[in-house]
Amino acid sequence: MYSGLLIILVPLVLGYLIPVKNRGLLHLVNQMLSWMVYVILFIMGISLAFLDNLGTNLLMIFRYSSVFFVCIFAINLFALWLLERRKPWKSKYQQEALPSRLRMALDSLRLCGVVVAGFMLGLTQWHWLTYAGEASEAALIFLLVLVGLQLGNSSMTLRQIVLNRRGMLVAGVVGIASLGGGLIAALLLGLPLKTGLAVASGYGWYSLSGIVLTDAFGPVIGSAAFFNDLARELCAIMLIPTLVRTSRSSALGLCGATSMDFTLPVLQRSGGLDMVPAAVVHGFVLSLIAPILMAVFSS
């Protein structure tokens, strides 16, 4: 029962406890994290190709990911809108010129291309590709060690996290609202409630949710979780420049765990420098609880 939780927590905690003082080494850790995302998604694409009844399962993946995305995104948007009405987040900011939103979206869609490339390779059915499951577990453990290193050496103290009330508040709303959306999606799809909660607890962290849930529930649920979280990031990129003018909490909350890395520059350019501390805290908290919740709900 606890094996899945241990696979998540042990490498995460080990990485978190290792102090890294060298800035060059920390930069290498960040780079390796980016590379590991592509490795994991490539392996996930290979696993997809080995599904039985492939055509039927692809339609199922599309259906599951669509329902999960609509439910989770809609509940998040509504909850964050209520938060903004009750506790407005006002700020005088100067919006900076943003790169093309199409260009940023294409950067995210490139991740889909990696999955497709792995899928195409998997269709060859080469014997050595049958070890994709073992490779994905090894990649997951290495990824979690790197994530632990990044979190443990992020210079973010407990005091800084607790004192940034807006970041903590938005993270709390997103954390609860996403789980509610996952429950609704599970009911609509006729899936076990724990499966819905597991998919919802990815919080936009597509590389981790895809591989963890593939190991726990199989490639169909794992792929649905990946596409659900990737769609969340794409929509956040498109909506941030507009939402930041009317609901800063929504602009931040829709980013999920990516607010401390991929979507952080977009938030900073659209919402100003005062949005950065809240974005880092928000992303840090969700990145910390996501692997734990996924392990608990998938055990």
Salt bridges, closest charged atoms under 4 A:
ASP274 OD1 - ARG248 NH2 3.38
